[in-house]
Amino acid sequence: MGSDITQETIEELKELVCNEVDDRASLLIETSHAIHENPELNFEEHFAHDLLTGILEDEGLAPTRQAYDLDTAFEASVGSSGSTVAVLCEYDALPDIGHACGHNIIATAGLGAGLAAAAVAERIGGTLRILGTPAEEGGGGKVFMGDRGAFENVDAALMVHPASGDLVRMNTIAIQRLQVEFEGQAAHAAASPHRGRNALDAAVLGYQNVGALRQHIKPDERIHGIFTDGGRKPNIVPEYSAMEWYVRSKNARTLEPLKSRVLNCLEAGAMASSCTMTHNWVDPFYADMIDNEIICSLYEANAAKVGRHLLEPDSENKVVGSTDMGNVSYLVPSIHPMISVAPHGVPIHTPDFASYAKSETGDQGVIDGAKILAMTIVDLWADKGTIEAAQKEFTAATVSS
């Protein structure tokens, strides 16, 4: 059908995919609640993986389980012509606070959008990939999947993330984790402290140095860390200590010099306490998100059809963080909008937000998110020129980043 499709037919197809979502509303909400009630950490999402792929199989989509050499990733494909659009599902949770990032909503909104779009793929002439992407919360599932070909020949990648506001985009920053170890010399802290070299002092001094550095970094940069090991007993000079840090900056290019400055601070702590330090930058790093404005505009227009009016982030309405969807946005034109499921001001990654992720507003986010994504997929399939324009924008944006 391609570029010959009329606007009237596009609207008919959008109504059809919305009806497809409504027909599965109970299933989608039940699935969202089930995932919420069974939170699983990075690369351990076996319940969610099995549940989602089982539904895809019941719908006749023949999913590939354990896709791309990841035990909890999956893929299902529909169609054989036209533009290829990928809709992404996340379903991992956080330690202790479960689905406080609302990935149960991301998973089921993506599932609903995929099932609805699949119903019209052959009619409109489009190809769909439904991708289950594990371990967004620090494990980088999408990065590994991208390295292994998940986004080859994909023309656009879409997902939606819950928040406390309907936003065109998330304020994303690049991030890399840093693990640091200090080694000193044990000694009895009362009898012979002079024989010791205090590895905890090294870590504390390094922490203080980073605290001083925070005065002199850019407003869109962040550094935060914890002590993961600080010794065994107070009467033993600690011979070992360890820390973990997150270093964030606007993009991959500006992240590198900040990483060097953080290392200088930590190494100075080791030097001052006559200890040694080793470090490991944990891969994969998360890139910033390059939101494709053309696809964002389509999503925004479709959101209005279900009564959601999106805002651009500002000082009062924004979500700041990092995601491996950023890495995807360097591979293909991508979007990462936010859908409101909680009252204004309720931050993600909190117990309160976890509660809203299984509330009536969370359930509405599943249904509306599925409809908006499915309608956006229809737009992308209906006009090859839109995909070409999105690709042109993508090329210009990635070259300049």
C-alpha positions in Angstrom: 0.0 0.0 0.0 2.9 2.3 0.9 2.8 6.0 -0.1 -0.4 5.5 -2.1 -2.5 5.1 1.0 -5.0 7.8 1.6 -5.4 9.8 4.8 -8.9 8.3 5.2 -7.5 4.8 5.1 -4.8 5.7 7.6 -7.4 6.9 10.0 -9.4 3.7 9.5 -6.3 1.6 10.2 -5.6 3.7 13.3 -9.1 3.0 14.6 -8.6 -0.7 13.8 -5.3 -0.9 15.8 -6.9 0.9 18.7 -9.8 -1.6 18.7 -7.2 -4.4 18.6 -5.7 -3.0 21.8 -9.2 -2.6 23.4 -10.0 -6.2 22.6 -6.9 -7.3 24.6 -7.2 -4.7 27.4 -7.9 -7.3 30.1 -5.1 -9.5 28.9 -2.6 -6.6 28.8 -3.5 -5.4 32.3 -3.4 -8.8 33.8 0.0 -9.3 32.2 1.2 -6.0 33.5 0.1 -6.9 37.0 1.7 -10.3 36.9 5.0 -8.9 35.9 4.7 -6.2 38.6 4.0 -8.9 41.2 7.0 -11.0 40.1 9.9 -8.4 40.0 13.1 -9.8 38.5 16.6 -8.2 38.2 19.0 -7.8 35.3 19.1 -10.9 33.1 17.0 -12.9 35.6 13.6 -12.0 34.0 12.6 -15.6 33.3 9.0 -15.2 34.5 8.4 -12.1 32.3 10.2 -13.7 29.3 8.1 -16.8 29.5 4.8 -14.9 30.1 5.3 -12.5 27.2 6.6 -15.1 24.7 3.7 -17.4 25.7 1.2 -14.7 24.8 3.0 -14.0 21.5 2.8 -17.7 20.7 -0.9 -17.9 21.6 -1.4 -15.0 19.2 0.3 -16.9 16.4 3.5 -14.8 16.2 6.1 -17.6 16.8 8.5 -15.8 19.0 12.2 -16.6 19.2 13.0 -17.3 22.8 16.5 -16.6 24.4 17.2 -14.4 21.4 20.6 -13.0 20.5 22.3 -15.3 23.0 20.5 -13.7 26.0 18.5 -16.1 28.1 15.7 -13.5 28.8 15.6 -11.7 25.4 13.0 -12.5 22.7 12.0 -11.5 19.3 8.8 -11.9 17.2 8.5 -10.8 13.5 5.5 -10.1 11.3 5.4 -9.0 7.7 7.8 -9.2 4.8 7.6 -5.9 3.0 7.8 -2.2 3.5 9.5 -0.4 6.3 10.7 -2.3 9.4 9.6 -0.9 12.7 10.8 -2.3 16.1 8.7 -1.9 19.2 10.7 -2.6 22.4 9.6 -4.2 25.7 11.5 -3.8 29.0 10.6 -5.9 32.0 13.4 -5.9 34.5 13.0 -4.5 38.0 15.0 -2.8 40.7 16.5 -4.3 43.9 14.2 -4.0 46.9 11.7 -1.6 45.3 10.6 -3.8 42.4 8.9 -2.1 39.5 9.6 1.4 40.7 10.5 2.3 37.1 7.3 0.8 35.7 8.9 -1.6 33.3 5.8 -3.8 33.6 4.0 -1.0 31.8 6.7 -0.7 29.2 6.5 -4.5 28.5 2.8 -4.6 28.1 2.4 -1.3 26.2 5.0 -2.7 23.8 3.3 -6.0 23.6 -0.1 -4.5 23.0 1.2 -2.2 20.3 3.0 -5.1 18.6 -0.1 -7.3 18.6 -2.3 -4.5 17.3 0.2 -3.5 14.6 0.6 -7.1 13.6 -3.0 -7.3 12.7 -2.6 -4.7 9.9 1.0 -5.4 8.8 0.2 -7.3 5.7 -2.7 -5.1 4.7 -0.6 -1.9 4.9 2.7 -3.4 3.8 5.0 -3.2 6.7 7.4 -5.3 8.7 7.4 -5.5 12.5 9.8 -6.7 15.2 8.7 -7.1 18.7 11.8 -7.1 20.8 12.1 -8.2 24.4 15.0 -6.3 25.8 16.3 -7.4 29.3 18.4 -5.7 31.9 17.9 -2.0 31.2 18.6 -1.2 34.8 22.4 -1.3 34.4 22.9 -4.5 32.4 22.7 -3.0 28.9 20.5 -5.7 27.3 19.8 -3.5 24.3 23.5 -2.8 23.8 24.3 -6.6 23.6 21.3 -7.1 21.3 22.4 -4.3 19.0 26.0 -5.7 18.9 24.5 -9.0 17.8 22.3 -7.7 15.0 18.9 -7.0 16.6 18.6 -3.7 14.9 20.0 -4.5 11.5 17.6 -3.4 8.7 15.4 -1.7 11.2 14.0 1.7 10.1 12.7 2.9 13.4 12.6 1.8 17.0 9.9 2.8 19.4 9.1 2.4 23.1 7.2 4.4 25.8 8.3 4.9 29.4 6.0 5.6 32.4 6.5 8.8 34.4 4.5 11.4 36.3 3.8 13.5 33.2 3.2 13.1 29.5 6.5 14.2 27.9 7.8 14.2 24.4 11.1 12.9 25.6 13.3 12.0 28.6 16.3 14.2 29.6 18.9 11.5 29.1 22.6 11.7 29.8 25.4 9.2 29.0 26.6 7.0 31.9 29.3 4.6 32.7 29.8 2.6 35.9 33.1 2.6 37.7 34.3 0.0 40.2 37.3 1.0 42.4 39.4 -1.0 44.8 42.0 0.2 47.3 44.6 -1.9 48.9 46.7 -1.0 52.0 48.3 -2.8 54.9 46.4 -4.3 57.8 47.6 -3.6 61.4 46.2 -3.6 64.9 44.6 -0.2 65.2 45.5 0.2 68.9 48.8 -1.6 69.3 50.6 -0.7 66.1 48.6 1.7 63.9 51.8 3.0 62.4 52.3 -0.3 60.6 49.1 0.1 58.7 48.1 1.7 55.5 44.4 2.5 55.7 42.5 1.6 52.5 39.3 3.0 54.0 41.0 6.4 54.4 42.0 6.1 50.7 38.3 5.6 49.7 37.1 8.4 52.1 39.6 10.9 50.7 38.7 10.0 47.2 35.0 10.4 48.0 35.7 13.9 49.5 37.8 14.8 46.4 34.9 13.9 44.1 32.6 16.0 46.4 34.9 19.0 45.8 34.9 18.2 42.0 31.1 18.4 41.9 31.3 22.2 42.3 33.1 22.5 39.0 31.3 20.2 36.6 28.6 21.2 34.1 24.9 21.5 35.1 24.0 18.4 33.0 26.8 16.2 34.6 26.3 13.9 37.6 28.7 11.9 39.8 27.5 9.6 42.5 29.0 6.7 44.4 28.8 4.3 47.3 31.2 2.4 49.5 30.7 -1.3 48.9 33.5 -2.5 51.3 35.0 -0.5 54.2 36.8 -3.0 56.3 36.1 -5.8 58.8 36.5 -4.6 62.4 37.2 -1.2 63.9 40.4 -2.5 65.7 41.9 -3.6 62.4 43.3 -1.0 60.0 41.4 -1.7 56.8 43.7 -3.3 54.2 40.9 -3.3 51.6 38.1 -1.0 50.5 35.9 -0.8 47.5 33.5 1.7 45.9 31.1 1.9 43.0 30.4 5.1 41.0 28.1 6.3 38.3 29.6 9.0 36.1 27.2 10.8 33.8 27.5 13.5 31.2 25.6 15.0 28.3 26.9 12.6 25.7 29.6 10.0 25.0 32.0 12.7 23.9 31.8 14.9 27.0 31.7 11.8 29.3 35.4 10.9 28.5 37.0 14.0 30.1 34.8 13.8 33.1 35.8 10.1 33.6 39.4 11.2 33.7 38.7 13.9 36.3 36.9 11.4 38.6 39.8 9.0 38.4 42.2 11.8 39.3 40.2 12.4 42.5 40.2 8.8 43.5 43.8 8.2 42.7 44.7 11.2 44.9 43.0 9.5 47.8 45.2 6.4 47.3 48.3 8.5 47.0 47.6 10.5 50.1 47.1 7.4 52.2 50.0 5.4 50.7 47.6 2.8 49.2 47.2 1.4 45.8 44.1 1.7 43.6 42.7 -0.4 40.7 39.7 0.5 38.7 37.3 -1.0 36.1 35.0 1.0 33.8 32.1 -1.4 33.5 30.8 -2.0 30.0 28.6 -1.4 28.3 28.3 2.4 28.8 24.9 4.0 28.1 24.8 6.7 25.5 22.6 9.8 25.5 19.3 9.5 23.7 18.9 11.1 20.3 15.1 11.5 19.9 14.0 11.5 16.3 11.9 14.7 16.0 9.9 13.4 13.0 8.8 10.3 14.8 8.3 12.3 18.0 5.9 14.5 16.1 3.9 11.5 14.9 3.7 10.1 18.4 2.6 13.4 19.8 -0.2 13.8 17.3 -1.4 10.2 18.1 -1.2 10.9 21.8 -3.7 13.7 21.3 -6.1 11.2 19.8 -6.4 9.4 23.1 -6.6 12.6 25.1 -2.9 13.0 26.1 -1.2 16.3 25.4 2.5 16.0 25.6 4.8 18.6 27.0 8.4 19.4 26.2 10.6 18.9 29.4 11.2 22.0 31.4 12.3 22.8 34.9 9.0 21.7 36.4 8.3 18.8 34.1 11.2 16.5 33.3 12.7 13.1 34.0 16.5 12.9 34.1 18.3 9.6 33.8 20.1 7.2 31.6 18.9 4.3 29.4 20.3 1.8 27.0 17.7 3.0 24.6 20.2 5.8 24.0 22.6 3.3 22.4 19.8 2.1 20.1 19.2 5.7 19.1 22.7 5.8 17.7 21.9 2.8 15.5 18.4 3.6 14.1 15.9 6.5 14.4 14.3 6.1 17.8 12.0 7.7 20.3 11.6 7.4 24.1 8.5 9.4 25.2 7.1 9.4 28.7 3.5 8.6 29.6 1.9 9.8 32.8 0.8 7.1 35.2 1.4 8.9 38.5 0.5 12.4 39.9 2.8 15.2 39.0 6.0 15.2 41.1 6.1 11.5 42.0 9.6 10.5 40.9 10.5 7.2 39.3 12.7 4.7 41.2 10.6 5.2 44.4 8.2 3.0 46.3 5.4 5.4 45.6 6.0 5.1 41.9 6.0 1.3 42.1 2.5 1.5 43.6 1.3 3.7 40.7 2.8 1.2 38.2 0.0 -1.2 39.3 -2.8 1.3 39.8 -5.7 2.3 37.6 -3.6 5.1 36.1 -0.8 2.6 35.4 -3.3 0.3 33.7 -4.5 3.3 31.6 -0.9 4.0 30.7 -0.6 0.4 29.3 -3.7 0.8 27.1 -3.0 4.4 25.9 0.7 3.7 25.4 -0.1 0.6 23.3 -2.6 2.6 21.2 -0.3 5.5 20.6 2.7 3.3 19.6 0.5 1.2 17.3 -0.9 4.3 15.6 2.6 5.7 15.2 3.7 2.4 13.5 0.8 2.8 11.1 2.0 6.3 10.2 5.5 5.0 9.6 4.3 2.1 7.4 1.9 4.3 5.5 4.4 6.7 4.0 7.9 5.7 2.9 8.8 9.4 2.7 8.3 9.8 6.4 10.8 7.0 7.1 13.2 8.5 4.6 12.9 11.9 6.3 13.5 10.3 9.7 16.6 8.5 8.4 17.9 11.8 7.0 17.4 13.5 10.4 19.0 10.5 12.1 22.1 10.7 9.9 22.6 14.4 10.5 22.1 14.0 14.3 24.5 11.1 14.7 27.2 12.7 12.6 27.1 15.8 14.8 27.1 14.0 18.1 
